[in-house]
């Protein structure tokens, strides 16, 4: 491990950087206008306390908590990797509950996810995270929704002033004084009798839906 990576993985340094990121996000929110399209779709679930799984690309994590218009906290899955824990620290400062489902040895335990949904809690997942491939839905997300017997609802985001980082996911960073749009899709039900060989069909459907939401968010910026 080189010196730069050692610094980034240092808990104290991570905490300081997370706080700086938190302040930046708050400043972007304070100076920007955020619009919500099709907000009535998740509202029906919020009002009736019916859980669903929120899906969004990993690159759009920065402001994702601002799509949430419900008093009950959003539970976002996070990896045990240092990048995932950095995001979890930022999310905690923003009032999001981050759920770590894997440790540093990459052992995955999703039992907590099912416990949350069983107790009518809402879960958010970036289906191409934590390491990609970029904008490709993992089969695991389909299996979770199928077993939990809840729909998935994609959401897309875009802003007028932004730039992307040179990262595997081309992470989107919105600048202050932006116009922002969250665009929600209709829920997608995963059949309980879905066979493994048919999972790829729903992976493609969800990928298309999220990308469409992002495209429509972009179009609505000029509306």
C-alpha positions in Angstrom: 0.0 0.0 0.0 1.5 3.3 -1.0 1.6 6.4 1.2 -1.3 8.1 -0.5 -3.6 5.1 0.1 -2.5 4.9 3.7 -3.5 8.5 4.3 -6.9 8.1 2.6 -7.6 4.9 4.7 -6.7 6.6 7.9 -9.9 6.9 10.0 -9.2 10.4 11.3 -8.4 11.7 7.8 -11.5 9.9 6.4 -13.6 11.6 9.0 -12.2 15.1 8.2 -12.7 14.5 4.5 -16.2 13.2 5.1 -17.1 16.4 7.0 -15.7 18.6 4.2 -17.8 16.6 1.7 -20.9 17.0 4.0 -20.4 20.8 4.1 -20.0 20.9 0.3 -23.2 18.9 -0.2 -25.1 21.2 2.2 -23.8 24.3 0.3 -24.9 22.8 -3.0 -28.3 22.2 -1.6 -28.6 25.6 0.0 -27.7 27.4 -3.3 -29.5 25.1 -5.7 -33.1 24.5 -6.8 -34.2 20.8 -6.8 -37.3 19.6 -8.7 -39.0 16.3 -8.4 -40.8 14.6 -11.3 -43.3 11.8 -10.7 -42.9 12.2 -6.9 -46.5 10.8 -6.6 -45.1 7.4 -7.4 -43.0 6.9 -4.3 -45.5 9.0 -2.3 -48.1 6.3 -2.5 -45.7 3.9 -0.9 -44.6 6.3 1.7 -48.1 7.2 2.7 -49.2 3.6 3.0 -45.9 2.5 4.6 -45.3 0.0 1.8 -41.6 -0.8 1.4 -39.8 -0.7 -1.9 -36.2 -0.8 -3.1 -34.9 2.5 -4.5 -32.4 2.0 -7.4 -30.0 4.6 -8.7 -26.6 4.6 -10.4 -23.5 4.7 -8.1 -22.3 7.8 -9.9 -25.3 9.7 -8.6 -24.8 9.1 -4.9 -23.7 12.7 -4.0 -27.2 14.2 -3.7 -29.3 11.1 -3.6 -30.6 11.8 0.0 -32.4 14.8 -1.4 -34.7 12.7 -3.5 -36.1 11.4 -0.3 -39.3 13.2 0.8 -40.4 11.0 3.7 -39.8 11.2 7.5 -38.7 7.6 7.7 -35.0 7.3 6.9 -33.7 5.8 3.8 -31.4 2.8 4.4 -28.6 2.7 1.8 -26.5 -0.4 1.4 -22.8 0.2 1.8 -19.8 -2.0 1.4 -17.1 -2.6 4.0 -14.5 -1.2 1.6 -12.9 2.1 2.7 -14.7 3.9 -0.2 -18.0 2.5 1.0 -17.3 3.5 4.6 -16.3 7.0 3.6 -19.7 7.3 1.8 -21.4 5.9 4.9 -19.8 8.5 7.1 -21.0 11.3 4.8 -24.5 9.7 4.6 -24.7 9.6 8.4 -24.0 13.3 8.6 -26.8 13.9 6.1 -29.3 11.8 8.1 -29.2 8.7 5.9 -28.9 5.3 7.6 -26.1 3.3 5.8 -26.2 -0.5 6.1 -22.9 -2.3 5.7 -23.5 -5.6 4.1 -19.9 -6.7 3.5 -16.6 -6.7 5.4 -13.1 -6.1 4.3 -12.8 -9.8 3.3 -15.7 -9.3 0.9 -18.0 -11.6 2.9 -21.5 -10.5 2.1 -24.5 -10.7 4.6 -27.8 -9.4 3.3 -29.9 -10.7 6.2 -30.2 -7.1 7.5 -31.8 -6.1 4.2 -34.6 -8.5 4.6 -35.1 -7.6 8.2 -35.4 -3.9 7.3 -38.0 -4.7 4.5 -39.9 -7.1 6.8 -40.3 -4.1 9.2 -41.6 -1.9 6.5 -38.4 0.1 6.1 -37.1 1.5 2.8 -33.9 0.4 1.2 -31.7 2.1 -1.4 -29.2 0.3 -3.6 -26.9 1.4 -6.3 -27.1 -1.8 -8.5 -23.8 -1.2 -10.2 -21.9 -0.6 -7.0 -19.6 -0.9 -5.2 -17.1 -1.6 -8.0 -19.1 -1.9 -11.2 -19.3 -2.5 -14.1 -20.6 1.0 -14.5 -24.4 1.3 -15.2 -24.9 -2.5 -15.2 -27.5 -4.0 -12.9 -26.2 -6.8 -10.7 -28.2 -10.1 -10.5 -28.1 -9.8 -6.7 -30.5 -6.8 -6.8 -33.1 -8.9 -8.7 -32.7 -11.8 -6.3 -33.1 -9.5 -3.2 -36.3 -7.9 -4.6 -37.7 -11.3 -5.6 -37.1 -12.9 -2.2 -38.2 -9.8 -0.3 -41.4 -9.6 -2.5 -41.2 -5.8 -2.9 -41.0 -3.7 -6.1 -38.0 -1.7 -7.2 -38.4 2.0 -8.1 -35.6 3.5 -10.3 -34.7 7.2 -10.0 -32.5 9.4 -12.2 -30.8 12.7 -11.4 -29.1 15.5 -13.3 -28.0 19.1 -12.7 -27.2 22.1 -14.9 -23.7 22.7 -13.4 -21.6 19.6 -12.8 -18.5 17.7 -13.6 -17.5 14.0 -13.4 -14.5 12.5 -11.5 -12.0 10.3 -13.2 -13.3 7.2 -11.3 -14.7 3.8 -12.4 -18.3 5.2 -12.3 -17.6 8.7 -13.6 -18.9 10.0 -10.3 -21.1 13.1 -10.8 -20.4 16.2 -8.8 -23.0 18.9 -8.9 -21.7 22.5 -8.4 -23.4 25.1 -6.3 -26.1 27.3 -7.8 -27.5 24.6 -10.0 -30.9 23.5 -11.1 -31.4 19.9 -10.3 -34.0 17.3 -11.2 -34.9 13.9 -9.8 -37.0 11.8 -12.1 -38.9 8.8 -10.8 -39.9 5.8 -12.7 -43.0 3.5 -12.3 -42.3 0.6 -9.9 -41.0 -2.7 -11.4 -42.4 -5.9 -9.9 -40.1 -8.9 -9.8 -42.1 -12.2 -10.2 -41.9 -14.5 -7.3 -41.5 -17.5 -9.7 -38.7 -15.8 -11.7 -36.1 -18.4 -12.7 -32.4 -17.7 -12.6 -32.2 -18.0 -16.4 -34.6 -15.1 -16.8 -32.9 -12.7 -14.4 -30.9 -11.1 -17.2 -34.2 -9.9 -18.7 -35.0 -7.8 -15.7 -31.4 -6.6 -15.4 -31.8 -5.1 -18.9 -35.3 -3.7 -18.0 -34.0 -1.9 -14.9 -30.9 -0.6 -16.7 -33.1 0.9 -19.4 -35.4 2.4 -16.8 -32.7 4.1 -14.8 -31.0 5.4 -17.9 -34.4 6.7 -19.2 -34.9 8.5 -15.8 -31.5 10.2 -16.1 -32.2 11.3 -19.7 -35.6 12.6 -18.7 -34.1 14.5 -15.7 -31.7 16.1 -18.2 -34.6 17.1 -20.5 -36.6 18.5 -17.6 -33.8 20.9 -16.7 -34.7 23.0 -19.7 -38.5 22.7 -19.1 
